[in-house]
Every structure is written in structure tokens, then in C-alpha cells.
Amino acid sequence: MAEKKSRILVLLEYLNKNTDDEHSVTTQDLIDVLAAEGFTVERHTLKNYMKQIMAAGFDVHEDKKGKYNAYHMGARQFELPELKMLIDAVSSSRFISPAKSEELIQKLTEMTSEYQSEALTAKIYAADRIKTDNGKIFLISDIIRQAVDQGKKIEFQYYDYTPDKKKVLRHDGETYVNSPYALIWNDDRYYLVGYSEKREKVIPFRVDRMTIPNILEEDAILDPDFNTADYCRKVIKMYSGPEKVVTLCCENELMKNVVDKFGEDIHTWQEEDDPEHFCAEVEVQTGKTFFGWVFQFGGAIRITGPEDVRKEYLKMARKVVRLR
């Protein structure tokens, strides 16, 4: 039985790597493959092996190649367009280092035939994407996930850059202690989101700027009301600020942009005397990145309340144009 299983595994590996809808192999080809591995097989025995493979759920097709029976692998765990999408994502992602991108792409291409593998990697284009130089990001992410699963605090240091682009530890190597809640992929970056006792609030950290964290024995300080999706809606590009309910006045054509940013559940309405605009009430953590999001629309979205948020936005705008 063990010997038969070995033969079947050899066949599966060969079919997976060397066949697809456009490339098949004959019965004799497969007999030769097994012979190269030290197995002597008759044609009727090979046919029985192929029936076992098909019965096990593998999408192996039997057809004719000239006057001979031929076989090829059909549907796989990932279809070609799905693999292409995953490879494009890995190739262009900023938080994955170049070396790790190459390693992951190689693993993905091994999930199809060598012929389709060549097609998958022939036209990879990453749009001159800047990528992280932190090769330990997967290890860091894995440790964070372990800490979340175990409900434990972590400690780590955090990198910054000097004006001459030197990488240094922030605050003279300060050790940060954090109760991790989640890992969030936002704006093509990975972030740790967790509770900081020192700052007494939930804050984000860029994973690619962290040192390798240590999991502490102390239990994490958990907030049963924390909701990851809700947090992502309120925080713009992972830079936090005071949480406020803000009223926006927007040109009608920008409804899609507001929905894209804050979701469909936000409260919106139109004033009877202004059919060209709509108002939206959003919960958001105000600050420079939120103001920057508003500013990009060049006045087509205005902050109308509360007054302190509006004044803070105007203060930032004056700094941008250096008005006195």
C-alpha cells in the first residue's frame, strides 16, 4: 500500500508540474516517469492509478493524443487569473521586501504547470513601487498574531529617520509596551493596533518600523468594545487624533468618495435650499491626515462643524499657504 501511494504521489507531482489544458502526457510518458523513479508499471496498472487519482477528487482529464490515452491536470486549487492577481499583489505590495516578494512569487508559480508559470511571471510590473527594507516583517507579524491569540502584551522598539535618512531607534531606544488587538493592512502597509498604557488609548504602529517584539507574561489590557472595522473607518491612514462627529458639506458628485471612505451607513441629507450639495455626518479621528483627505478635494468638501474642528482645519490650511 505504501509503495502504491508513493507511485501515486509521483504521478500527481508530475501531472501538476508538467500538464495543463494545453499540455498533456501519454500513458507511456507516465510509465517512463515512474520507471525513472524505480517503479515498473504495466499499462493497465497505470490506468488503475489514474482512476484512483480521479476518484480522490483531483481534476485529471483523460483524452486521446493520437492513438494513445493521454492525461492532463485541469482545475487546481487556484485558477490562473487568481494566481495572477495574487502575484501582482505580492509584487506591488510595499510592505513585502524584494527578497520576500521573489520567494512568495516562486511558491505561487509552483501551484500551476511550468508552462503557465512562465506566463505568470513574464509580465510582472510593479509600477516602480517603493518596497520596505525590513526583511523580518513576516516574523514580526507572526509574533504579533501569537500575542493576540494568547492575550499577552508585547514590547518592542520603533525606528525613525534622521534628516540625513539614517535609520535610528525612536526616543533614544525607548521600549514600547502594547496590548495588541489586531494587525491591519491599510494604505498598502501593515499596522499593529493596540492599547498603550503610557498614552492611555489605542494607537497604531507601522509593522515595518518595529523591531522584533517580545511576548510578555503580562495579560493584555483588552477592550471588549473594540471593533477593528469601526476603527478603520474612523482613522485615516492609521494616524490617530481626537475622535469627533464631524459634519461635511459635499458636492453631489462626491458621494462615491465619501461612501468609499466612511461606508454606506453614515447619515447623509440635503438642505432644501441647496440641491447641489449633500451633508454627511461622520465619526472620525480628526488630525492632519483627516484634514489632508478633505483638502485634496479643493473645496468641494467643506467641514461645517463642529466649530473647533473647522477652526483647526483652517489653521492647518493657513500653514500650508503661509498666510498671516
N, C-alpha and C positions, 0 to 999 in steps of 0.2 A: 504493500500500500504506500509506504514511504517513497519507494522508487517511482511508482506511478505519479505520485504528487510532484516529485522532482521533475519528471518529464513534462508534466502539465505546466509547471511554473516556467520552464524553459520556453515552451511554446507560447505562453502568454507574453513573456517578456519580448520575444522576437516579433510576435504579431503587433504588439503595442508600438514598438520602435520602428518597424520596417514596413508597415502596411497602413493604408487608409483607403478612402473611397476611390482613389485614383491609382492605387498601387496594391496589387495582390500577389500572393505567392502560391505555388502549386504544392500538391501533396509531396512530390519528390523534393521540392525545396525544403519542406519541413522535416522530411526524413533525413536529409543531409544535415540540417541544423542539429537534430538530435544526435546524429552519428558523430558530429564534431564534439559533442559533449559526452561521448562514450556510451550512448544508448543505441541499441539495434532494435528497429521497429519495422513491422510489416505494414503494408498499406491499410489493411482492414483494422489493425490496432490503432493506427494514427486516426482513422476515421472515428473510432470509438472515443479517443481522447478529445477530438474536436466536438463531438456530441456532448461530452461531459462539460466542456468549457461553455458551450451554448446553454446547457441546462442550468449552469450555475449563475446565469444572468448576464454574461458578457455578450456584447452585441457583435458577434463574429458572423460574417456573412459567407455563405458557400455558393460559389458560382462556377463558371467554366472559363478556363484560359486555354483556348484552342480545344483539344480533345481531353484535357486533363481537368480534374477538380482543382479549384483554387479558393483561397480564403483571404479575407481582409477584415481588419477591425473597423467597425462602424462608429456608432456613438460612443463617446467616452465620458468620463466624469465632468470634464469641461469641454464645451464645444469651441471651435476655432475662434469665433468672434468674442467669446467670453475670455479666452486666454489672451487675445489681442488687447482687449480692454484692460485686463489686469497688468499686462506687460507695459502698456502705455502709462498706467497709473504709477507703477513702480519706477519706471524710467524718469518720469517728470516730477515725482514727489521730492520736495525739498528736504524733508526730514530724514530721508534714507541716503546714506553716504554712497559715493560712486561705487566703491568696492562691494557693498552690500547689495546695491541695485543689480550689479552684474551677477552676483551669486544667486539672487532670487529669480532673475530672468532665466538663468540657466536651469534652475529647478522647474520653472513653469514650462519651459520648452520641452523638458523631458516627459511631460504629460501628453505629448502627441507624437506623431511619427517624425522621423528625421527629415522627411520631405516638407511637412508642414512647419517643422521647427525652423527651417531655413527661411520660409516665407514670413514667419512671425518676427524674426529678428532683422530682416533685410532692410526695413524702412523705419527703424526706431528713430524718433525725432523728439527731443525734449525741449525745444524752444529756448535753447541757451539758458536752461534753468539753473539757478544757483542752488547748490546742494550742501547739506551740513557736512562738517569735517569730523563730527563726533561718531566714531565707529562703534561706540559702545551703547548706542541708543536702544538696541533691542534688549540688551542685558538690563539696562536701567528700567525699561518699560516692564520687563518680566518681573523684576523685584518689586516694582510698584504694585503690580497686579497681585503678587503674593501677599503683600501687606494689606491690600484691600480685602482679599479673601480671608485673611487671618484676623482682621480688625485691629491691626497694630499700627503704632506710629512709626515714622521713618525719620532719619536725619541725613542731611546732605549739605554740600556746599554748592555755590552758584557762581557761574562765570559771568564776567562782564568784559568790556573792551575799553582800553585807554584811547585817547585821541590819536595816538600813532598806531592803532589797530592791534595792539598787543593784548592777548587773552590773559586776564587776571581774575583771581577769585574776588568776588564782591565783598565789600565791607571788611577788607583785610582778612579774608578767610573765615568769616562768620559761619557757624554751623546752624542750619535751619532745621527746626523740628516741626513736623507737619503730620496731621491726621489725614491720610489720603482718602478721598471719596471716589474719584474716577479719573480715567485717562480720556481726554477729549481731543479729537482731531479737528482743528479749527484753522481755517485760512492756510491750509497745507502745512500745518505744524502740529506736533503732538504736545499736549499740555497736561501736567498734573494739576488737578483741582482738589484742594483740601483745606482743612481748618488750621489756621495759625494761632496758637495761644498768644504769641507775642503781640500780634496785631488784632486779635480777638475777632476774626472774621474769616470767611472762606476766600482764598486768593489763588490765582493760577501761577504756575511756573513752567517755562519752556523746558521740555524734557531734554532737548539737545544742548542746553546750557547747564544741566545738572551734572555733578559728579555722581559716581555710582553710590546709591543710597545704602544705608544700613537699616535693617528692620530692628526696631527696639522691642524690648519686653513689655513696655507700657501699652495698655489698651488705647486705641484711638478714641478721640472725642467725637462721637457720631451725632449727627443731626437727623432725626427720623423724618424731618420735613424737607430735607434737601432733595431736589429733583434736578437731575442732570439736564434734561431737555429744557426745563424752565430757566435754568441758569444760562444755558447757551443763548436763549432768546434775549435775555436781558443784558448780557455782556457783549460788547462789540470788540472783536478781535482779541479777546482774553485780557483786556486791560480794564480792571475794575474801577469803580468810583461810587459815590453816594447813589443809593437806589431811590429813584423818584418815579412818579407818574407824570409823564410829560405829554403835553398836547401839541400836536403838529398840524400846521395848515399846509396842504399839499395841492399842487396842480393835479387835475383829474388823471392825466396820463401816467402819473407816477404811482398809482395804486399797486401795480405789479411789483414795484421796487419796495414799497412798504410791506406788502404781504411776504415777499421773499425774505425780508429781514426779520419781521416780527410774527409772521404766521397769520392765518385766516381768522383766528379767534379774537383779534383785537377789536375794540369798539371804534366804529367809524360813523360819521354822519356828515350831512351837508347843511349849510345855512341857507335859508330861503332866499336871501338877498345875494348869494354868491354861488351861482351854479357852476362856475369854472373851477371851484376848489372843493376839496373834502377835508374834514378834520379827522385826526386819528389820536386816540389816547393809548399810549404805550407805557409799559413798565420797563425801565431801562436803568442801567448803572451809568450815570452821567459822567462826563470827563472828556479829555481831549479826543479820544478815538470816536466817541459818540458824536461830538461836535464836528469832527472831521468827516464822518459819514454824512451829516446834514449839509456841510459846507460844499461837498462835491456836486450838489445839485444846483449851485449858483443862484440861490434864492427861490427856486421852485418848491422847496420845502422850507418852511419857517417854523421856529419854535415860538409858540404864543403863550405858553405857560408851563410851569409856574414862573413867577417873575424872577426869582433868584437864579433859576436855570437859564432863563433868557438873558439876564444880565451877564452871567458867566460866559455865555456863548459870545455875546457882543465884545466882552473883554478880550477873549481869545482872538476874535476877528481883527480887533484893533492892533493886537500884537503882530498879526500876520502882515498887515499893511503898514505897520509902524505909525498909526495915527496918534496924535496927541490930543 
